[in-house]
Amino acid sequence: MTAQLQQTNNDLLFYSHWFEGSAAESYVLQRGISKETAKRFQLGWEVEIIGAGNTADVLVIPTSNDSFIFRRLDADCDSSSRYRNSPGQTHFFNEAALTAATSPIFITEGAMDALSIIECKGEAISLNSTANVNRLLRMLEQQKPSQKLIIAMDADEAGKRAEKELAEGLSKLAIPYYIVSDWNGCKDANELLVKSRPDFEKLISK
């Protein structure tokens, strides 16, 4: 896989190294994402210095040619430090699907949830944060999606708030939508994929 390159505001160079055989590949395989899907979206890997003599493996998820989501893989990483975006303009993961999709488009919170749906033959984008609901609505106000939308937030308090905001915003824009209100008792799409791929595929196809 071709290495991805991103320069930060501190003039440090971050590389998305060869993915195969890396800790990042092991992580996404454990999360139910195939090598084929990982390659399609050019998922990458880097080792990040996190302190004096300490490093962490990082999954790199491209969101455009020059923007990325970084997901630290060390198990003891604080949840507030687990995800970050590359500097500069941010994009939704797989946002091109909004105009290019030929089947209904799921809107998820995280990229791993979107990848899970894509893995099972669906179409999906991710907000990357529930704080981005209004930015998505502004985008949809300028360009209507090519397909109906399916709101597929996490089954927690923040996800329910985002679900409500999205539903209200899409109604005002007269954009048709559905809601996935339950992940068979799981927190999100990826958790259900890992727990029971047949159940997840059935839900997505339905």
TAFEN-V584591 format. One record per residue. N is the residue number from 1. PHI is phi in whole degrees, -180 to 180 (* if undefined). NEAR is the number of other ideal C-beta (glycine too) atoms within 10 Angstrom. Layout:
# TAFEN-V584591
n->N phi->PHI near->NEAR
n->N phi->PHI near->NEAR
This chain:
# TAFEN-V584591
n->1 phi->* near->14
n->2 phi->-68 near->8
n->3 phi->-68 near->11
n->4 phi->-93 near->19
n->5 phi->-131 near->10
n->6 phi->-139 near->19
n->7 phi->-102 near->13
n->8 phi->-90 near->11
n->9 phi->-64 near->8
n->10 phi->-94 near->6
n->11 phi->61 near->6
n->12 phi->-93 near->10
n->13 phi->-98 near->8
n->14 phi->-111 near->19
n->15 phi->-118 near->14
n->16 phi->-95 near->25
n->17 phi->-74 near->16
n->18 phi->-54 near->13
n->19 phi->-84 near->20
n->20 phi->-64 near->11
n->21 phi->83 near->9
n->22 phi->-90 near->21
n->23 phi->-63 near->14
n->24 phi->-67 near->25
n->25 phi->-63 near->19
n->26 phi->-58 near->13
n->27 phi->-64 near->17
n->28 phi->-70 near->25
n->29 phi->-65 near->12
n->30 phi->-64 near->9
n->31 phi->-88 near->16
n->32 phi->88 near->21
n->33 phi->-97 near->22
n->34 phi->-77 near->12
n->35 phi->-61 near->13
n->36 phi->-64 near->8
n->37 phi->-67 near->16
n->38 phi->-60 near->22
n->39 phi->-68 near->12
n->40 phi->-57 near->13
n->41 phi->-101 near->18
n->42 phi->53 near->16
n->43 phi->-63 near->26
n->44 phi->-134 near->26
n->45 phi->-144 near->24
n->46 phi->-146 near->21
n->47 phi->-110 near->14
n->48 phi->-110 near->16
n->49 phi->-79 near->10
n->50 phi->-117 near->14
n->51 phi->170 near->7
n->52 phi->-60 near->5
n->53 phi->77 near->6
n->54 phi->-112 near->9
n->55 phi->-133 near->12
n->56 phi->-141 near->18
n->57 phi->-73 near->17
n->58 phi->-133 near->25
n->59 phi->-83 near->27
n->60 phi->-110 near->23
n->61 phi->-116 near->28
n->62 phi->-66 near->21
n->63 phi->-115 near->22
n->64 phi->-165 near->15
n->65 phi->-67 near->8
n->66 phi->-139 near->15
n->67 phi->-140 near->17
n->68 phi->-143 near->25
n->69 phi->-107 near->22
n->70 phi->-109 near->20
n->71 phi->-124 near->21
n->72 phi->-67 near->18
n->73 phi->-107 near->18
n->74 phi->-68 near->16
n->75 phi->-63 near->5
n->76 phi->-93 near->6
n->77 phi->-67 near->15
n->78 phi->-62 near->8
n->79 phi->-59 near->6
n->80 phi->-72 near->7
n->81 phi->-107 near->11
n->82 phi->-70 near->12
n->83 phi->-117 near->17
n->84 phi->-155 near->13
n->85 phi->-101 near->16
n->86 phi->-67 near->22
n->87 phi->-62 near->15
n->88 phi->90 near->13
n->89 phi->-66 near->10
n->90 phi->-102 near->16
n->91 phi->-134 near->20
n->92 phi->-73 near->22
n->93 phi->-67 near->25
n->94 phi->61 near->25
n->95 phi->-66 near->16
n->96 phi->-60 near->11
n->97 phi->-63 near->23
n->98 phi->-59 near->21
n->99 phi->-111 near->12
n->100 phi->-103 near->13
n->101 phi->-65 near->20
n->102 phi->-115 near->9
n->103 phi->-143 near->12
n->104 phi->-52 near->18
n->105 phi->-110 near->25
n->106 phi->-78 near->25
n->107 phi->-112 near->27
n->108 phi->-112 near->29
n->109 phi->-77 near->24
n->110 phi->-109 near->23
n->111 phi->-65 near->26
n->112 phi->-64 near->25
n->113 phi->-70 near->27
n->114 phi->-63 near->30
n->115 phi->-62 near->29
n->116 phi->-62 near->29
n->117 phi->-68 near->26
n->118 phi->-63 near->21
n->119 phi->-56 near->25
n->120 phi->-104 near->19
n->121 phi->74 near->10
n->122 phi->-97 near->23
n->123 phi->-113 near->22
n->124 phi->-158 near->26
n->125 phi->-126 near->26
n->126 phi->-127 near->26
n->127 phi->-73 near->23
n->128 phi->73 near->21
n->129 phi->-171 near->16
n->130 phi->-65 near->19
n->131 phi->-70 near->10
n->132 phi->-96 near->16
n->133 phi->-58 near->21
n->134 phi->-66 near->11
n->135 phi->-65 near->13
n->136 phi->-65 near->21
n->137 phi->-63 near->17
n->138 phi->-65 near->10
n->139 phi->-64 near->14
n->140 phi->-71 near->17
n->141 phi->-66 near->12
n->142 phi->-84 near->6
n->143 phi->-142 near->9
n->144 phi->-66 near->11
n->145 phi->-70 near->22
n->146 phi->-77 near->15
n->147 phi->-138 near->16
n->148 phi->-61 near->14
n->149 phi->-107 near->24
n->150 phi->-124 near->19
n->151 phi->-74 near->20
n->152 phi->-137 near->29
n->153 phi->-80 near->28
n->154 phi->-66 near->22
n->155 phi->-89 near->19
n->156 phi->-141 near->13
n->157 phi->-61 near->8
n->158 phi->-63 near->13
n->159 phi->-65 near->19
n->160 phi->-67 near->14
n->161 phi->-64 near->13
n->162 phi->-65 near->23
n->163 phi->-59 near->22
n->164 phi->-65 near->14
n->165 phi->-64 near->17
n->166 phi->-65 near->25
n->167 phi->-61 near->15
n->168 phi->-64 near->12
n->169 phi->-66 near->18
n->170 phi->-68 near->20
n->171 phi->-62 near->11
n->172 phi->-64 near->10
n->173 phi->-87 near->13
n->174 phi->57 near->7
n->175 phi->-103 near->16
n->176 phi->-62 near->11
n->177 phi->-154 near->18
n->178 phi->-124 near->13
n->179 phi->-132 near->14
n->180 phi->-88 near->20
n->181 phi->-95 near->11
n->182 phi->-152 near->10
n->183 phi->-103 near->23
n->184 phi->53 near->13
n->185 phi->86 near->9
n->186 phi->-92 near->18
n->187 phi->-75 near->13
n->188 phi->-156 near->21
n->189 phi->-61 near->33
n->190 phi->-67 near->25
n->191 phi->-62 near->21
n->192 phi->-70 near->24
n->193 phi->-58 near->26
n->194 phi->-67 near->16
n->195 phi->-71 near->14
n->196 phi->-156 near->14
n->197 phi->-60 near->14
n->198 phi->-59 near->7
n->199 phi->-65 near->14
n->200 phi->-66 near->25
n->201 phi->-62 near->16
n->202 phi->-63 near->12
n->203 phi->-64 near->20
n->204 phi->-65 near->24
n->205 phi->-67 near->9
n->206 phi->-67 near->6
